[in-house]
Structures are given as structure tokens and as C-alpha cells.
Amino acid sequence: MTAVQTASHPLTNDIGDSYWLPFTAMRQFRSNPMMFAGAEGMHYIAADGRRILDAMAGLWCVNAGHAQPRIVEAIREAAGRLDFVSSFKMSHPGTFELADRLANVAPEGLNHVFFTNSGSESVDTALKIARGYHRARGDAGRTKLIGRAKGYHGMGFGGLSVGGIGRHKRDFGPLLPDVAHLALPYDRSMAFSQGQPSTGAGYADELEALLQINDPATVAAVIVEPVIGSGGVYPPPVGYLDRLRAICSRHGILLIFDEVITGFGRLGRTFASQALGVTPDIITCAKGMTNGAVPMGGVIVSDAVFDAFMAGPPEVIELFHGYTYSGHPLACAAGLATLNVYDELGLFERAAAMAPKWEEALHGLKGEPHIADIRNIGILGVVELTPRAGEAGARGSQVAQACYEDGVLVRASGDLVVLSPPLIIDEDQMGQIVDAIRSAVRQLR
């Protein structure tokens, strides 16, 4: 039997009217739903039985490939042993084991983990911790936050406020006050850079200018993705993050790296901060933390941040914050199994070794019609298309649909074709992705 035949619910175009999908044009989806019945390794299995090469790792998260047997079994075993326990004034051994494992692989000095259930929750938690840290130190005037253009930090009100994608905010304001944004550290002179652009570190100096306007003594934190992900896969210019780190340190401002996308091997190390050689005060993570199998996120904080909260009376709750499902037993089981799989398969080392081949394959598309730019770092990439006059996003959608019909799943975000395949990808599969995109762009008008 195939995975499709064993599915418990037959899949048809008659999908009903109850489910409201996120980030989806519902009426268009109902007319032609993209439905999957199974997944294995590098592939989804469509409702019609076709195997579709997953060039997005689900949604940046299935780093070890789909239906990884060890992770599946760990979840199954955990469900039969301990279904739930609150993390409010109680816990279970899995939370402590997973936190220890994460602290051991995090950058030096980041030794404390607060568990959440998603990247969005991780970001909002990190922002609250940043403000709470300053208040705990008697510096309650530090409340302002600084994000960056094109940054994506989830869909909570905190993440939306510091995020830098205007369309995400348009319908939901007003958002948090006292938030400023850095410019995107990119210009067209950097087009078709392979990996990190060699110029552009000076973009970080804009932070000093913002601090002159906002008064550094009122700023709690700067939050950036080490590599801008959903906003278009923009690797940081060489030296840019180092300068941000130096400026934040000089003014007593916390630096938060949102590693929800870049965490767990995407750049060949556990975290991009390690691959790029810059250590923040706080890291947010999720997605690859459990290989996407169970929702989970985390906030990893430095000793200095944690210790500031611990200075009061021992009987007082230090952080009035949390979620019902923080440290859920099934999520912890999935997280521990996922870390074991990454180690046993050497996936981070494999990603580092495969990154030059990925880069070469992607940049082989340079010169094809309608391609304005190609950006890559680690096992991440984007092919940026020139918009059709008066029809922004049309070419991106058409390429994604053509690729799907050709057996490859890519993600269109406007006229960006975004790529983030599982780290188990091989050279032939890289070639299949690139060939599908090449064929699709040649069909565009």
C-alpha cells in the first residue's frame, strides 16, 4: 500500500467550508486545493499519489527529512507514557534534559532555555524578557525596541511591531509604540553575490544614528534575523553583525538573534550565530528544533540576562510569563530525538559540505529570463524575479505552480522563489530543483 492508500481521510476537492487556512487566499484555494496525504524523506506525497520533491523543508523546519523514524517513534512512546503536565510550578524530566542539550550546543554563555510553542511565541517572549531584564536591574526606562526592514518575527503583536514587512502589519494596527527599524543591509550592487556580500558592513552604522534620535538609555533591545528569511533570504554583509554587536555592547542594549529559520543546521552549525561568529544575548528558535513534527519553540538567554532575574527573593516568581503547553512532553521527546538524529546523521556537517554545491547549482540560473537576483547562504536560497508590469507577484505564482506540476514544491512570496530544502538533500535533487525553476522561468512572458 502507498502512503496515499493508508491515509485515514480520503482527499478530494470537496473540502468543505469550515477550515480557514493561514496566509492563504481561501476562495482560490477551494477552487484548486493543494493537498498532501503523506510524506517521506525529501518528498511529499500528493493526494493523487505523485511524489513531490520538497524544496522548502515543509516551512523551513523539516531539516532531517519527513517521517524520520526515530522522531516518529519517540513521539509515539511519549504519548503513551505522559500525555501532559503543566510547566507552572511543576515539570517532567524531558524539559530539563532538552534544556541541557540545547544549552550545550548553543553559543558559549547562553545557558538557559525558556520553552514556547512557536517562533512567534519565542519572539514575544524574548521581547518581554529584554524589557524585564532592564527593569530587574533598576533600569525600567529601557523599553524601546529596534527591528529591521524586511525582518520577519512571527505574527504576535510584539513580532509584528518589530518586524519589517509592511503588508503583514497593514490590517492590524496600531501596534507597539516606541519601535524603530534599521534599513535593509542590501543594495543592487550586491546582486548575485554568492554567500555574504563583501561590502555593506557600514549599514550597521545606521544603528548609531537611530540611537542618537531615540537616546540609547531608553532602548531595551535590537532584534534581527542573522539571515533575513521570509523577507527574501538576505545574507548579512561581511562584518555587519559584528558591528551591530559592538554598538549594542557599547550602549548596554541587548542583541536578540531570531534564529527560528537559521537554527539547527541551516548554515552548517547548530545556530547561524556560530557559523557567522557573532554571539547575541538572546536567541529565539523553533521550526527545526523538533524537525517540525510537534510545535515547539524556545528562547535561549545568556547567563547575565538570566542572573538579573534571579537577584530578588527566592520565593518570588521571577518571570510572570508562560504558556499552557510550554515544555510539552511530546514536544520534548521530539526535540531530544531530533537532536539525536542531527548528531547521528552528521546533518550539520553535511549541510556545510553541501553548501558550495547548492550555491553553484542556484547561480547556474543566472542569465535565465526574468531573473533579477539570486541570493544564497548555507542551504538557503532565493531566486528573485522581475515583476511583470502591473502584476506584481504573478510571475512568482506561475513559477511555483509550474514547479509543482513538474514535481517540485517551492514557495512563492510575491516574485520571490524561496528555497530551504531538508538538509538530507543530494546533488541530483539540487539539480532537479534548479531544472524545474529553469523550465518554469522559460515559460514566463
C-alpha positions in Angstrom: 0.0 0.0 0.0 1.1 3.5 -0.7 1.0 6.3 1.8 -2.0 7.7 0.0 -3.9 4.5 0.3 -3.3 4.2 4.0 -4.4 7.8 4.7 -7.3 7.8 7.2 -9.2 10.5 5.4 -9.7 10.4 1.7 -8.7 13.6 0.0 -10.9 15.2 -2.6 -11.6 18.7 -3.9 -14.8 18.7 -1.7 -13.0 20.1 1.3 -15.9 21.9 2.9 -16.1 25.5 4.2 -15.0 25.3 7.9 -11.2 25.5 7.9 -9.7 28.9 7.5 -6.1 28.5 6.3 -3.3 30.9 7.4 -1.7 33.1 4.7 -4.0 31.7 2.1 -6.4 33.1 -0.5 -9.3 30.9 0.7 -11.6 31.2 -2.3 -8.8 30.5 -4.7 -7.6 27.5 -2.6 -11.0 25.9 -2.6 -11.2 26.0 -6.4 -7.9 24.1 -6.7 -6.7 22.8 -3.3 -3.1 21.6 -2.9 -3.5 18.6 -0.7 -1.0 16.1 0.7 -1.6 12.6 2.0 1.8 11.6 3.2 5.5 12.5 3.3 8.8 10.6 3.4 12.3 11.8 3.3 12.7 14.5 0.7 9.2 14.1 -0.7 5.6 14.9 -0.1 3.0 12.5 -1.5 0.2 14.3 -3.1 -3.5 13.2 -3.0 -3.1 11.8 -6.5 -0.1 9.7 -5.4 2.6 11.8 -7.1 5.8 12.3 -5.2 6.7 16.0 -4.9 10.3 17.0 -4.0 10.1 19.3 -1.0 12.4 22.3 -1.6 11.0 24.1 1.4 11.5 21.6 4.3 7.8 22.0 5.0 8.1 25.6 6.0 11.9 25.9 6.8 11.5 23.3 9.5 11.8 19.6 8.4 15.6 19.7 8.4 16.1 15.9 8.8 13.5 15.0 6.2 9.9 13.9 6.6 8.7 11.0 8.7 12.1 10.4 10.3 11.6 7.0 12.0 13.5 7.8 15.2 11.5 11.0 15.8 8.2 9.3 15.0 8.9 6.5 17.5 9.9 9.0 20.2 6.6 10.8 19.9 4.6 7.6 19.9 6.4 6.3 23.0 6.0 9.7 24.8 2.3 9.8 24.1 1.7 6.5 25.8 3.9 7.4 28.8 3.0 11.0 29.8 0.4 12.9 27.8 0.6 16.2 29.6 1.9 18.0 32.6 1.8 21.7 33.3 5.0 23.7 33.5 3.5 26.1 36.0 5.3 25.2 39.3 5.9 21.6 38.1 7.5 19.8 35.2 8.9 16.5 33.9 12.4 15.2 33.2 12.2 15.7 29.5 12.2 19.5 29.8 15.4 19.6 31.9 17.1 17.1 29.6 16.2 19.0 26.4 17.2 22.4 28.0 20.6 21.0 29.0 21.1 19.6 25.5 20.2 22.9 23.9 22.5 24.9 26.3 25.3 22.5 25.5 25.1 23.2 21.7 24.2 26.9 22.0 26.9 29.7 21.7 29.1 29.9 24.8 27.5 31.8 27.7 23.9 31.1 26.6 22.9 28.5 29.1 19.2 29.0 30.0 16.2 28.0 28.0 12.5 29.1 28.2 10.2 26.9 26.2 7.4 28.1 23.9 5.3 26.5 21.2 6.3 28.5 18.1 8.6 31.1 16.7 6.0 33.8 17.2 5.8 33.0 20.9 9.5 32.8 21.1 9.9 36.3 19.8 7.2 37.8 22.0 8.8 36.0 25.0 12.3 37.4 24.1 11.0 40.9 23.8 9.3 40.7 27.3 12.5 39.1 28.7 14.5 42.0 27.3 12.3 44.6 28.9 12.1 42.6 32.1 15.9 42.3 32.3 16.4 46.1 32.3 13.6 46.6 34.9 15.2 43.9 37.1 18.4 45.8 37.0 16.7 49.0 38.0 16.7 50.5 34.5 13.0 50.5 33.8 13.3 53.3 31.3 14.7 51.0 28.7 11.6 50.0 26.8 12.2 50.9 23.2 12.8 48.1 20.6 14.6 48.2 17.3 13.9 45.8 14.4 14.9 45.9 10.7 13.3 46.3 7.3 12.3 43.0 5.7 12.6 41.3 9.1 10.0 38.6 9.9 9.5 37.8 13.6 6.2 36.0 13.6 2.6 37.2 13.9 2.2 38.1 17.5 1.8 41.8 18.3 5.3 42.0 19.5 6.8 40.3 16.5 4.6 42.3 14.1 5.8 45.5 15.8 9.5 44.8 15.4 9.0 43.1 12.0 9.8 44.9 8.8 7.2 43.6 6.3 4.6 46.3 5.8 1.9 44.1 4.3 1.9 41.9 7.5 1.1 45.0 9.6 -1.4 46.8 7.5 -4.6 45.4 8.8 -3.8 45.1 12.5 -2.5 48.4 13.8 -1.9 50.3 15.9 1.0 48.0 17.1 3.5 48.6 19.9 4.7 52.1 20.2 8.4 53.1 20.5 9.7 50.8 17.9 12.3 51.9 15.2 13.7 50.0 12.3 17.1 49.7 10.6 17.3 49.7 6.9 17.8 46.5 4.9 21.6 46.0 4.6 21.4 45.4 0.8 21.5 47.3 -2.4 21.6 46.3 -6.1 25.4 46.4 -6.2 25.2 43.2 -4.2 23.1 41.3 -6.7 24.1 37.8 -7.4 26.6 37.8 -4.5 27.5 34.2 -3.6 27.0 33.9 0.1 27.7 37.0 2.2 28.2 40.2 0.3 31.7 41.5 0.7 30.5 45.1 1.1 27.8 46.6 3.2 29.1 46.4 6.8 28.6 50.1 7.1 24.8 49.6 7.1 25.2 48.7 10.7 26.3 52.3 11.5 22.7 53.4 11.0 22.1 51.9 14.5 24.3 54.7 15.9 22.2 57.2 14.1 19.0 55.7 15.4 20.3 55.8 18.9 21.2 59.5 18.6 17.5 60.1 17.8 16.0 57.7 20.3 18.5 58.1 23.2 20.4 54.8 23.8 19.4 54.9 27.5 15.8 54.2 26.5 16.5 51.2 24.2 16.0 47.7 25.5 16.9 45.5 22.6 17.8 45.2 18.9 16.3 42.2 17.2 17.4 40.9 13.8 17.5 37.6 11.9 21.2 36.8 11.3 20.0 35.9 7.8 16.7 37.6 6.7 14.5 34.6 5.9 10.8 35.1 4.9 11.6 38.7 3.8 13.7 37.4 1.0 16.8 35.5 2.1 19.3 38.3 2.5 22.7 37.1 4.0 24.4 39.7 6.2 27.3 41.6 4.6 30.7 40.6 6.0 31.3 42.5 9.2 27.7 43.8 9.5 26.6 41.7 12.5 29.9 42.2 14.3 29.3 46.0 14.1 25.7 45.6 15.5 27.1 43.5 18.3 29.8 46.1 19.2 27.3 49.0 19.1 24.8 47.2 21.3 27.5 46.3 23.8 28.8 49.8 23.9 25.3 51.2 24.8 24.1 48.4 27.2 21.5 47.2 24.7 20.5 43.5 24.4 21.1 41.9 21.0 18.5 39.3 20.0 19.0 37.0 17.1 15.8 35.5 15.7 17.1 32.0 14.6 13.7 30.4 14.1 14.7 29.8 10.5 18.5 29.6 10.7 18.7 27.4 13.8 19.5 23.7 13.7 21.9 23.3 10.8 20.7 25.6 8.1 24.1 27.3 7.9 26.1 24.2 8.8 26.2 24.8 12.6 23.6 24.5 15.3 23.0 28.2 15.1 23.8 30.8 12.5 25.4 32.9 15.2 28.1 30.3 15.5 28.6 30.0 11.7 28.8 33.8 11.5 31.0 34.2 14.6 28.8 36.7 16.4 27.2 35.9 19.8 23.9 37.7 20.8 22.4 38.0 24.3 19.3 36.1 23.4 18.4 33.6 20.7 14.9 32.6 19.6 14.4 29.3 18.0 11.6 26.9 16.8 11.0 25.0 13.5 14.0 22.7 13.1 14.0 22.2 16.9 11.6 19.3 16.6 12.0 18.8 12.8 8.5 20.2 12.5 7.0 17.1 14.0 5.5 18.8 17.1 5.1 22.5 17.6 7.8 23.9 19.9 10.0 26.9 20.3 12.5 28.3 22.7 14.3 31.3 24.0 17.9 30.8 24.9 19.4 33.5 27.1 22.8 34.5 28.4 23.9 33.9 32.0 23.8 37.7 32.5 20.2 38.0 31.4 19.1 35.0 33.5 21.0 36.1 36.6 19.4 39.6 36.6 16.0 38.0 37.1 17.4 35.8 40.0 18.5 38.6 42.2 15.3 39.0 44.1 13.8 36.9 47.0 13.8 33.2 46.1 10.1 32.7 46.9 9.0 35.3 44.3 8.2 34.3 40.7 10.9 35.9 38.6 9.1 36.0 35.2 5.4 36.3 35.1 5.0 34.8 31.7 4.4 31.3 30.1 2.1 29.1 28.1 -0.1 26.1 28.9 2.0 23.9 26.6 5.5 25.2 27.4 7.8 22.2 27.6 5.0 19.8 26.4 6.1 16.1 27.0 5.6 15.1 23.3 7.4 18.2 22.1 10.4 17.5 24.4 10.5 13.9 23.2 10.5 15.1 19.6 13.2 17.7 20.4 15.5 15.2 22.0 15.1 12.7 19.2 15.7 15.4 16.6 18.9 16.4 18.2 20.0 12.8 18.3 19.2 12.4 14.6 21.1 15.5 13.7 24.1 14.1 15.6 23.9 10.6 14.3 23.5 11.6 10.7 26.0 14.4 10.9 23.5 16.7 9.2 25.1 20.0 10.2 28.4 18.9 8.8 26.7 17.6 5.8 25.0 20.9 5.3 28.3 22.7 5.5 29.8 20.4 2.9 26.8 20.6 0.5 26.5 24.4 0.7 29.1 25.1 -2.1 27.3 22.7 -4.3 23.9 24.3 -3.5 25.4 27.7 -4.3 26.8 26.5 -7.6 23.5 24.9 -8.6 21.5 28.0 -7.8 23.8 30.5 -9.5 23.7 28.3 -12.6 20.3 30.0 -13.2 22.0 33.4 -13.7 21.1 34.7 -17.2 17.8 32.9 -17.4 14.9 35.1 -18.4 13.2 37.3 -15.8 15.7 36.6 -13.0 16.8 39.8 -11.3 18.9 38.3 -8.5 19.9 35.1 -6.8 20.9 35.0 -3.1 22.2 32.1 -1.0 23.9 31.1 2.2 24.2 27.7 3.8 21.3 25.6 2.5 19.1 28.6 1.9 18.3 30.4 -1.3 16.0 32.7 -3.2 15.5 33.4 -6.9 14.1 36.9 -7.4 12.1 37.5 -10.5 11.5 40.8 -12.2 7.8 41.7 -11.7 5.5 41.8 -14.6 4.3 45.4 -15.2 1.1 45.9 -13.2 1.0 42.3 -12.0 3.4 42.1 -9.0 3.6 38.6 -7.8 2.2 37.0 -10.9 5.5 35.5 -12.1 6.3 34.1 -8.7 3.0 32.3 -8.5 3.3 31.0 -12.0 6.8 29.6 -11.4 5.6 27.9 -8.1 2.7 26.3 -9.9 4.8 25.2 -12.9 7.4 23.7 -10.5 4.7 21.9 -8.6 3.3 20.4 -11.8 6.9 19.4 -12.5 7.2 17.5 -9.2 9.0 20.2 -7.1 7.5 22.2 -4.2 8.9 25.8 -3.9 7.5 28.7 -2.1 6.4 31.9 -3.9 6.4 35.1 -1.9 5.4 37.7 -4.3 8.0 37.5 -7.1 10.5 35.6 -4.9 11.0 31.9 -5.3 12.2 30.9 -1.8 14.1 27.7 -1.2 15.1 25.9 2.0 15.2 22.1 1.4 15.8 19.4 4.0 19.5 19.1 4.9 19.4 15.5 3.6 19.3 16.8 0.0 21.7 15.3 -2.5 23.2 16.8 -5.7 20.7 15.2 -8.0 17.9 16.7 -6.0 19.5 20.1 -6.1 19.7 19.7 -9.9 16.0 18.7 -10.0 15.0 21.9 -8.2 17.1 24.1 -10.4 15.9 22.4 -13.6 12.3 22.9 -12.5 12.8 26.6 -11.9 14.7 27.0 -15.2 11.9 25.3 -17.1 9.3 27.4 -15.3 11.0 30.8 -16.0 11.5 30.0 -19.6 7.7 29.7 -19.9 7.1 33.1 -18.5 6.1 36.1 -20.6 
